[in-house]
Amino acid sequence: MGRKTNDRGPRSKSDEPLSPGLYLVATPIGNASDITLRALHVLRHADAVFAEDTRVTAKLLALHGLGRDLHSYREHNADRAEEAILRELEDGGAVALVSDAGTPLVSDPGQRLVESVAAKGIPVIPIPGPSAALAALTASGIATDKFLFAGFLPSRGTERRRAIRELEAVPATLVFFEAPSRLAEALADLAALLGPRPAAVARELTKLYEEIKRGTLAELAAAYENADVRGEIAIVVSPPHAETAVASEEALDTQLREALKRHPVKDAAAIVAAALGLPRREVYARALELKKP
């Protein structure tokens, strides 16, 4: 690395040099034409470019006529790569960081690096652009005024249901990423725990087989139950409504009353908590209330 040895490609008199700092460069999530002019300028003139997968980034740069030496920044080599990046920055260099697709740090490595760079007083410059989460949200037809991006749900069923329960009362649209192999299970759990909320599944955004399906969570769970699903996926779920919260409380009380007819309080609470994916302590407390004369 170093300013004098990089192959930055041909330059014109109008090219402006980059100020020193770490540049977080958003890259296309599918369609290579979605890259911004500013992103191309940064990738051309940065003293070093670090990529999550150098092969993926090399193909993108080649499509836009940029030939660069690329350096790897992945979870498994983050310590070593971070040292190299900090040396370059402390020497007054401009370093670009890209992930495989979309905006760096969003469900991708880089958070610790940014913290380290910022702690040293070195500028961190965002180069905004494509984001699968925002693309899915805006195309979903669901409220965009307040939303929570929750990343990937846990892969294990019990942990996934616990995570969904923690988000149940959040008064905002929920946005998740999901793997194709877990889409049907995730939608089924979302439907069971969040009720009939409107939702959307956005798959392969900006790519040839782009698909956006809308419906209730239950309808989408049924649609993907036996489907052969591939590609990158985002799930968008509508915020809870007051009537939904009331319905959830009524469902809890109904199931508890039925269970209490046949089981002691402790057992009834355990059965209903498991069925609804609720914390056992909360269900037990409600069961005691219902058991009072």
C-alpha positions in Angstrom: 0.0 0.0 0.0 1.0 3.6 -0.3 0.2 6.6 -2.4 3.0 6.3 -4.9 2.5 2.6 -5.8 -1.2 2.3 -6.3 -2.6 1.7 -9.8 -5.5 4.2 -9.7 -6.2 4.1 -13.5 -6.1 7.0 -15.9 -6.6 10.5 -14.4 -7.9 13.7 -15.9 -7.1 17.3 -15.0 -10.5 17.6 -13.3 -9.9 14.8 -10.9 -9.9 16.0 -7.3 -7.7 14.2 -4.7 -9.3 12.6 -1.7 -8.9 14.1 1.8 -7.4 11.7 4.3 -9.8 9.4 6.1 -11.8 6.2 6.0 -14.4 6.1 3.3 -17.4 3.7 3.7 -18.5 3.1 0.2 -21.9 1.7 -0.6 -21.9 -0.6 -3.7 -24.7 -2.1 -5.7 -26.9 -4.9 -4.2 -27.4 -6.4 -7.6 -27.5 -4.1 -10.6 -24.0 -2.8 -11.3 -25.4 0.4 -12.7 -26.6 1.5 -9.3 -23.2 2.6 -8.1 -22.8 6.4 -7.6 -20.4 8.7 -9.4 -19.0 9.7 -6.0 -18.4 6.1 -5.1 -16.5 5.5 -8.4 -14.4 8.6 -7.7 -13.5 7.4 -4.3 -12.7 3.8 -5.4 -10.5 5.2 -8.2 -8.5 7.6 -6.1 -8.3 6.0 -2.6 -4.8 5.1 -1.5 -6.0 1.6 -0.6 -9.3 -0.3 -1.1 -10.3 -3.0 1.4 -13.1 -5.3 0.4 -15.1 -8.1 2.2 -14.5 -10.3 -0.9 -11.9 -9.0 -3.3 -13.2 -11.2 -6.1 -16.7 -9.7 -5.9 -15.3 -6.2 -5.8 -12.8 -6.8 -8.6 -15.7 -7.8 -10.9 -17.6 -4.6 -10.0 -14.6 -2.4 -10.6 -13.8 -4.1 -13.9 -17.3 -3.4 -15.2 -16.6 0.3 -14.5 -13.1 0.3 -16.0 -11.3 0.5 -12.7 -8.2 -1.6 -12.1 -7.2 -1.6 -8.5 -5.1 -3.7 -6.1 -7.6 -4.8 -3.5 -7.0 -5.9 0.1 -9.2 -8.2 2.1 -11.1 -7.1 5.2 -13.2 -10.0 6.5 -14.2 -11.2 10.0 -11.5 -13.8 10.0 -8.7 -11.4 9.2 -10.1 -8.2 10.8 -7.3 -7.8 13.4 -4.5 -7.9 10.8 -6.4 -5.9 8.3 -7.3 -3.2 10.9 -3.7 -2.7 11.7 -2.8 -2.2 8.1 -5.7 0.3 7.6 -4.8 2.3 10.7 -1.2 2.5 9.6 -2.3 3.8 6.2 -4.7 6.4 7.8 -2.2 7.5 10.4 0.2 8.1 7.4 -2.4 10.5 6.0 -3.9 8.2 3.5 -7.4 7.8 2.1 -8.8 4.2 2.6 -12.0 2.9 1.0 -14.0 0.1 2.7 -16.6 -1.9 0.8 -18.7 -4.9 1.5 -19.9 -7.5 -1.0 -23.0 -5.5 -1.7 -24.9 -2.6 -0.2 -23.7 -0.3 2.6 -20.7 -1.4 4.7 -21.4 -2.4 8.4 -25.0 -3.2 7.7 -25.0 -6.9 8.6 -21.4 -6.8 7.4 -18.0 -6.4 9.2 -16.5 -3.1 10.0 -18.1 -1.7 13.2 -15.0 -2.2 15.3 -12.8 -0.6 12.7 -15.0 2.5 12.5 -14.9 2.7 16.3 -11.1 2.5 16.3 -10.7 5.1 13.5 -13.1 7.5 15.1 -11.4 7.1 18.5 -8.1 8.3 16.9 -9.8 11.4 15.6 -9.4 10.3 12.0 -12.4 11.3 9.7 -14.9 8.6 8.8 -16.7 9.6 5.6 -19.9 7.8 4.5 -20.4 7.5 0.7 -24.1 6.6 0.7 -25.8 4.5 -1.9 -27.6 1.2 -2.3 -29.1 -0.5 0.8 -31.2 -3.7 0.6 -33.0 -2.8 3.8 -34.2 0.6 2.5 -35.0 -0.7 -0.9 -37.2 -3.4 0.6 -38.9 -0.9 3.0 -39.7 1.7 0.4 -41.1 -0.9 -2.1 -43.1 -2.8 0.5 -46.1 -0.5 0.7 -45.8 -0.5 4.5 -45.3 2.6 6.7 -41.8 4.2 6.2 -42.1 7.0 8.8 -40.6 4.9 11.6 -38.8 1.6 11.2 -36.4 -0.8 12.9 -33.8 -2.8 11.0 -33.3 -5.9 13.0 -30.8 -7.7 10.8 -30.9 -11.5 10.6 -33.2 -13.4 13.0 -31.5 -16.3 14.9 -31.3 -19.6 13.0 -32.5 -21.7 15.9 -36.3 -21.9 16.4 -36.4 -21.2 20.1 -34.0 -18.3 19.9 -35.8 -16.9 16.8 -39.1 -16.9 18.6 -37.6 -15.2 21.6 -36.2 -12.5 19.4 -39.5 -12.0 17.7 -41.3 -11.7 21.0 -38.8 -9.0 22.1 -39.7 -7.0 19.0 -43.5 -7.6 19.2 -44.4 -4.3 20.9 -42.0 -2.1 18.9 -44.1 0.7 17.5 -42.4 0.7 14.1 -42.1 -1.2 10.9 -39.7 -4.1 11.2 -37.2 -5.0 8.6 -35.2 -8.3 8.6 -32.7 -10.1 6.4 -33.3 -13.8 6.0 -31.6 -16.8 4.4 -33.5 -18.7 1.7 -33.4 -21.9 3.6 -35.0 -20.4 6.7 -37.6 -18.1 5.0 -40.6 -20.4 5.5 -39.8 -21.1 9.1 -39.2 -17.5 9.9 -42.4 -16.4 8.3 -44.3 -19.1 10.1 -42.9 -17.9 13.5 -43.6 -14.3 12.6 -47.2 -15.1 11.7 -47.7 -17.2 14.9 -46.3 -14.6 17.2 -47.2 -11.3 15.6 -50.6 -12.2 14.2 -52.2 -11.0 10.9 -49.9 -8.1 10.2 -49.4 -6.9 6.7 -45.9 -7.8 5.4 -43.8 -8.1 2.3 -41.0 -10.4 1.2 -38.5 -8.7 -1.2 -36.2 -11.1 -3.0 -33.3 -10.5 -5.4 -33.8 -6.7 -5.4 -32.4 -4.9 -8.5 -31.5 -8.3 -10.1 -33.0 -10.1 -13.0 -35.5 -12.2 -10.9 -36.5 -9.4 -8.6 -39.7 -10.4 -6.7 -41.8 -8.5 -4.1 -44.7 -10.4 -2.5 -47.2 -8.7 -0.2 -49.9 -10.1 2.1 -50.4 -10.9 5.7 -47.7 -12.8 7.5 -49.8 -16.0 7.4 -50.4 -15.6 3.7 -46.7 -15.2 3.0 -45.8 -18.1 5.2 -48.2 -20.3 3.2 -46.9 -19.0 -0.1 -43.3 -19.9 0.8 -44.0 -23.1 2.8 -43.0 -25.5 0.0 -41.3 -23.0 -2.4 -37.8 -23.4 -3.7 -36.4 -20.1 -2.6 -33.1 -18.6 -3.7 -31.3 -15.3 -3.5 -31.0 -12.4 -1.1 -34.1 -11.8 1.0 -35.6 -9.0 3.1 -38.8 -9.2 5.1 -40.8 -6.1 6.0 -43.5 -6.3 8.7 -46.1 -3.7 9.6 -46.1 -2.1 13.0 -48.5 -3.4 15.7 -51.9 -1.9 16.0 -53.8 -1.3 19.2 -56.3 -4.0 18.3 -53.5 -6.5 17.7 -52.1 -6.0 21.2 -55.6 -6.4 22.7 -56.1 -9.6 20.6 -52.8 -11.0 21.9 -53.7 -10.4 25.5 -57.1 -12.0 24.9 -55.5 -15.0 23.3 -53.2 -15.4 26.3 -56.1 -15.2 28.8 -58.2 -17.6 26.7 -55.5 -20.2 26.5 -54.6 -19.8 30.2 -58.2 -20.3 31.3 -58.4 -23.5 29.3 -55.1 -24.8 30.6 -56.0 -23.9 34.2 -59.1 -26.2 34.0 -56.8 -29.2 33.5 -53.5 -28.3 35.1 -52.0 -26.6 38.2 -50.9 -23.0 37.8 -47.3 -23.7 37.2 -47.9 -26.4 34.6 -50.6 -24.4 32.8 -48.2 -21.4 32.6 -45.4 -23.5 31.2 -47.7 -25.0 28.6 -49.1 -21.7 27.4 -45.7 -20.0 27.5 -44.3 -22.6 25.2 -47.3 -22.5 22.9 -47.2 -18.7 22.5 -43.4 -18.2 22.8 -43.9 -15.9 25.8 -41.6 -15.6 28.8 -42.7 -18.2 31.4 -42.4 -15.8 34.3 -44.8 -13.3 32.7 -47.3 -16.0 31.8 -47.1 -17.4 35.3 -47.8 -14.0 36.8 -50.8 -13.7 34.6 -52.0 -17.2 35.5 -51.9 -16.3 39.2 -54.0 -13.2 38.5 -56.6 -15.3 36.6 -56.6 -17.9 39.4 -57.6 -15.3 42.0 -61.2 -15.6 43.3 
